[in-house]
Amino acid sequence: MIRMYVRRMTGGRWPSIQPGEQLACPEVARLLQQFLDDEIDDPVVVEALTVHVDECGPCGYEAETFRTIKAALAARREPLEPESVDRLRSFGSSLMRES
């Protein structure tokens, strides 16, 4: 059974899921940036995201796009304008909407 989860707005904790439980693409899209930035501390949620990104073409493509952008920005080693970060986040979100 696929269950949808969202991060709780208070406390910053991730809801628990059962090992082996699947996440749906919209939920992965909401969690992807935190996942790629290693901000999720629940190992079961991390495993569910890893499995989904590895098995789902559109989500895997989005993850790879974010990783490529992140690596390119890290290579620049220059501070980014906040507007640039906002544009990149909008671009990443549009990838999921288009698939």
KESE-168806 format. One record per residue: residue number from 1; x negated, y, z negated of N, C-alpha, C in turn. Coordinates in pm, 1 decimal. Atoms other than C-alpha are relative to their C-alpha. Layout:
residues N
<NUM,<X,Y,Z>,<X,Y,Z>,<X,Y,Z>>
...
***
This chain:
residues 99
<1,<-84.1,-117.9,0.0>,<0.0,0.0,0.0>,<-88.5,124.0,0.0>>
<2,<75.6,-124.5,-5.4>,<-136.1,338.9,96.3>,<67.8,101.2,-91.8>>
<3,<-54.4,-101.0,90.7>,<-91.0,597.1,-176.8>,<-73.5,130.3,21.6>>
<4,<57.7,-132.7,-19.6>,<-151.2,969.3,-147.2>,<-36.7,59.3,-135.8>>
<5,<45.0,-61.2,123.3>,<-351.3,1149.7,-413.9>,<-50.0,140.6,27.6>>
<6,<55.5,-134.9,-8.0>,<-440.7,1510.1,-473.5>,<-75.4,28.1,-128.4>>
<7,<76.5,-36.6,119.7>,<-688.9,1663.0,-713.6>,<89.6,79.6,-92.2>>
<8,<-77.5,-75.1,98.0>,<-526.2,1786.2,-1029.2>,<-56.2,140.3,-9.7>>
<9,<42.9,-139.6,3.5>,<-537.0,2161.8,-1048.7>,<-60.7,35.8,-136.4>>
<10,<57.4,-28.5,131.5>,<-620.9,2154.2,-1419.9>,<-92.9,-113.4,-39.0>>
<11,<93.9,99.6,48.6>,<-916.8,1976.8,-1563.9>,<-97.7,-51.4,103.4>>
<12,<90.7,43.0,-104.7>,<-1078.1,1900.5,-1227.6>,<-21.9,-148.6,8.7>>
<13,<17.1,144.7,-3.3>,<-1026.6,1527.4,-1272.7>,<68.3,-57.4,123.3>>
<14,<-60.2,69.4,-113.4>,<-949.2,1288.6,-991.7>,<93.0,-106.6,-53.5>>
<15,<-88.4,107.2,45.1>,<-648.8,1062.5,-1033.8>,<-63.7,-134.8,28.9>>
<16,<59.0,131.5,-21.9>,<-742.2,699.7,-1066.5>,<77.0,-76.1,106.7>>
<17,<-60.9,91.3,-96.5>,<-676.4,453.5,-788.3>,<-57.4,-137.6,-27.7>>
<18,<45.2,136.8,20.9>,<-712.4,79.4,-786.7>,<-111.4,-33.7,98.7>>
<19,<104.3,42.7,-93.6>,<-1027.2,-74.2,-636.6>,<62.4,-67.1,122.1>>
<20,<-50.7,56.0,-125.4>,<-961.9,-162.4,-272.7>,<121.0,72.5,55.8>>
<21,<-116.4,-74.5,-46.8>,<-671.9,79.4,-243.8>,<-40.9,94.3,113.3>>
<22,<30.2,-81.6,-116.8>,<-657.3,268.9,84.7>,<53.9,141.2,-14.9>>
<23,<-45.4,-138.0,-7.2>,<-628.2,641.7,137.5>,<43.3,27.9,143.0>>
<24,<-47.1,-39.5,-132.2>,<-441.6,797.2,430.8>,<-80.7,119.2,50.6>>
<25,<78.2,-107.2,-62.4>,<-599.7,1043.1,674.5>,<25.7,138.4,-60.3>>
<26,<-19.2,-134.6,57.6>,<-429.1,1355.9,532.1>,<-67.3,16.4,-136.1>>
<27,<66.0,-8.5,129.5>,<-562.0,1276.5,185.6>,<-151.6,6.8,17.1>>
<28,<144.0,-3.9,-27.3>,<-910.6,1208.0,321.0>,<-39.0,139.6,47.5>>
<29,<29.2,-135.3,-49.4>,<-897.7,1543.3,502.0>,<-9.1,99.3,-115.1>>
<30,<2.1,-91.7,114.3>,<-821.2,1719.8,173.5>,<-121.8,-22.1,-89.9>>
<31,<110.5,33.7,89.6>,<-1105.4,1543.0,-8.8>,<-136.0,-3.1,68.8>>
<32,<122.3,25.9,-75.0>,<-1365.5,1522.1,267.6>,<-115.3,92.3,-36.8>>
<33,<109.3,-91.8,29.5>,<-1565.2,1834.9,190.9>,<-59.5,-27.1,-137.6>>
<34,<51.7,32.0,133.2>,<-1591.1,1751.3,-179.8>,<-76.4,-132.1,2.1>>
<35,<67.0,129.3,-15.0>,<-1686.6,1394.7,-84.3>,<-139.8,18.5,58.4>>
<36,<129.0,-19.6,-65.4>,<-1965.4,1509.1,147.2>,<-96.1,82.8,-85.1>>
<37,<83.4,-80.0,89.5>,<-2089.8,1754.3,-116.5>,<-26.5,-70.9,-132.8>>
<38,<20.9,80.6,121.4>,<-2101.4,1474.2,-379.3>,<64.2,62.8,-123.6>>
<39,<-69.7,-63.2,110.9>,<-1848.4,1655.4,-597.8>,<105.4,-91.0,-62.8>>
<40,<-97.0,93.2,54.9>,<-1625.6,1353.5,-661.6>,<-74.3,-99.2,-88.9>>
<41,<74.1,84.4,94.0>,<-1733.0,1163.7,-970.2>,<68.7,-132.6,-30.9>>
<42,<-69.2,127.6,20.9>,<-1483.7,875.8,-961.9>,<-50.7,-99.5,104.3>>
<43,<58.3,92.3,-97.8>,<-1666.4,578.3,-802.1>,<103.8,-75.2,83.7>>
<44,<-103.4,68.8,-77.7>,<-1340.0,412.4,-693.3>,<50.9,90.9,111.0>>
<45,<-42.9,-95.6,-102.0>,<-1228.5,728.3,-509.5>,<-109.4,13.8,105.7>>
<46,<112.6,-9.5,-94.3>,<-1576.2,758.8,-353.0>,<-2.3,-122.2,91.6>>
<47,<-0.9,122.5,-81.8>,<-1558.1,396.4,-236.5>,<115.4,2.3,100.6>>
<48,<-114.8,-6.4,-90.4>,<-1209.2,447.8,-89.2>,<-25.7,98.2,113.9>>
<49,<33.0,-98.0,-104.1>,<-1329.8,756.9,97.6>,<-106.3,-54.9,94.5>>
<50,<106.2,57.8,-82.2>,<-1643.3,579.0,220.2>,<56.5,-102.1,98.3>>
<51,<-60.3,102.2,-85.7>,<-1443.2,285.7,354.5>,<83.9,65.8,109.3>>
<52,<-87.2,-64.4,-98.4>,<-1190.6,513.5,524.9>,<-81.5,70.6,107.9>>
<53,<81.7,-74.6,-96.7>,<-1453.8,736.0,688.1>,<-75.5,-95.3,92.3>>
<54,<71.1,98.1,-82.2>,<-1643.5,428.0,809.0>,<91.7,-70.2,100.1>>
<55,<-91.8,77.5,-83.7>,<-1333.1,264.3,957.2>,<91.4,84.5,89.0>>
<56,<-94.3,-85.3,-74.1>,<-1129.7,560.1,1088.1>,<-78.0,91.5,94.3>>
<57,<72.6,-79.9,-99.2>,<-1258.7,716.1,1411.1>,<13.2,150.2,-19.8>>
<58,<-14.2,-145.3,16.2>,<-1109.2,1066.2,1368.9>,<-61.3,52.8,-130.1>>
<59,<57.0,-46.0,127.4>,<-1208.0,1095.6,1001.9>,<-152.7,-15.5,0.6>>
<60,<144.0,17.7,-12.6>,<-1553.4,955.0,1075.0>,<-63.1,108.7,85.4>>
<61,<49.0,-108.0,-87.0>,<-1595.9,1209.5,1354.2>,<-4.6,131.9,-77.3>>
<62,<-2.9,-123.6,78.5>,<-1493.5,1492.1,1121.6>,<-112.7,0.4,-102.6>>
<63,<107.7,9.0,98.4>,<-1735.0,1370.5,853.2>,<-135.6,22.9,66.5>>
<64,<127.3,-17.6,-70.7>,<-2018.2,1350.4,1105.8>,<-19.1,145.0,44.1>>
<65,<6.8,-141.4,-39.3>,<-1936.5,1700.5,1231.6>,<-40.7,85.7,-119.2>>
<66,<37.3,-74.5,120.4>,<-1950.6,1837.4,875.9>,<-144.8,-25.8,-37.7>>
<67,<139.4,31.9,34.1>,<-2279.1,1655.4,813.3>,<-97.3,70.7,93.9>>
<68,<85.9,-66.5,-98.7>,<-2430.6,1795.5,1133.0>,<-7.9,149.9,-26.7>>
<69,<-2.6,-143.4,30.6>,<-2321.4,2149.9,1048.3>,<-79.8,28.0,-127.0>>
<70,<70.7,-18.1,126.9>,<-2450.6,2114.1,693.0>,<-151.5,-12.0,19.0>>
<71,<143.4,17.9,-24.7>,<-2788.9,1985.9,814.3>,<-58.2,117.4,78.3>>
<72,<47.8,-113.7,-78.9>,<-2819.9,2266.4,1069.9>,<-11.9,124.8,-85.3>>
<73,<5.2,-117.2,88.0>,<-2741.1,2528.3,809.3>,<-113.0,-12.8,-101.2>>
<74,<108.6,20.6,95.7>,<-2985.0,2375.2,561.3>,<-135.7,24.6,65.7>>
<75,<126.3,-19.7,-71.9>,<-3257.6,2384.8,826.3>,<-30.9,148.5,19.0>>
<76,<19.8,-144.7,-16.5>,<-3205.1,2760.4,867.3>,<-60.9,63.2,-123.3>>
<77,<47.3,-51.0,128.9>,<-3274.2,2824.0,500.1>,<22.0,150.0,-16.0>>
<78,<-37.0,-140.4,14.1>,<-3111.3,3164.8,530.1>,<138.3,5.5,-63.7>>
<79,<-133.5,-10.9,59.2>,<-2813.8,3284.7,328.8>,<106.3,19.0,108.7>>
<80,<-109.9,-12.5,-94.9>,<-2483.1,3256.4,508.1>,<94.5,110.8,-41.9>>
<81,<-104.6,-98.0,25.9>,<-2229.5,3529.5,539.7>,<124.4,-75.9,-45.8>>
<82,<-123.1,67.6,43.4>,<-1908.8,3436.7,352.4>,<99.6,-20.7,114.6>>
<83,<-90.8,13.8,-114.0>,<-1715.2,3494.4,674.9>,<-37.0,-121.4,85.9>>
<84,<45.1,116.8,-77.1>,<-1925.6,3228.8,849.5>,<45.3,-129.2,-66.5>>
<85,<-43.4,118.6,73.6>,<-1847.9,2976.5,578.7>,<150.1,-20.5,19.3>>
<86,<-145.6,9.7,-20.3>,<-1476.1,3053.4,610.3>,<32.3,-50.9,139.6>>
<87,<-23.8,46.7,-137.9>,<-1492.0,3005.3,988.7>,<-33.1,-148.1,14.9>>
<88,<37.5,141.2,-8.0>,<-1671.0,2670.8,949.7>,<104.2,-88.4,-68.2>>
<89,<-103.7,78.7,68.2>,<-1413.7,2548.9,700.0>,<127.3,-5.6,83.4>>
<90,<-118.5,-0.8,-86.3>,<-1132.3,2654.7,933.0>,<-19.8,-94.3,117.8>>
<91,<29.9,89.3,-111.6>,<-1302.3,2471.4,1218.7>,<14.7,-145.4,-43.1>>
<92,<-9.9,136.2,49.5>,<-1332.9,2155.5,1010.9>,<145.7,-41.9,-21.9>>
<93,<-141.5,30.4,21.2>,<-967.0,2173.4,914.0>,<72.2,-18.0,131.2>>
<94,<-67.5,11.4,-130.6>,<-865.1,2220.8,1276.8>,<-30.4,-133.5,65.5>>
<95,<33.8,130.1,-57.4>,<-1044.5,1898.6,1372.4>,<101.6,-105.1,-42.0>>
<96,<-93.9,99.0,49.3>,<-809.3,1698.0,1155.7>,<140.0,23.2,55.9>>
<97,<-132.9,-31.5,-53.3>,<-499.2,1877.9,1282.1>,<12.5,-42.6,145.9>>
<98,<-2.2,32.0,-142.8>,<-594.3,1808.3,1646.5>,<5.0,-149.3,27.8>>
<99,<7.0,143.6,-25.8>,<-638.7,1433.0,1603.3>,<133.0,-67.2,-16.6>>
***
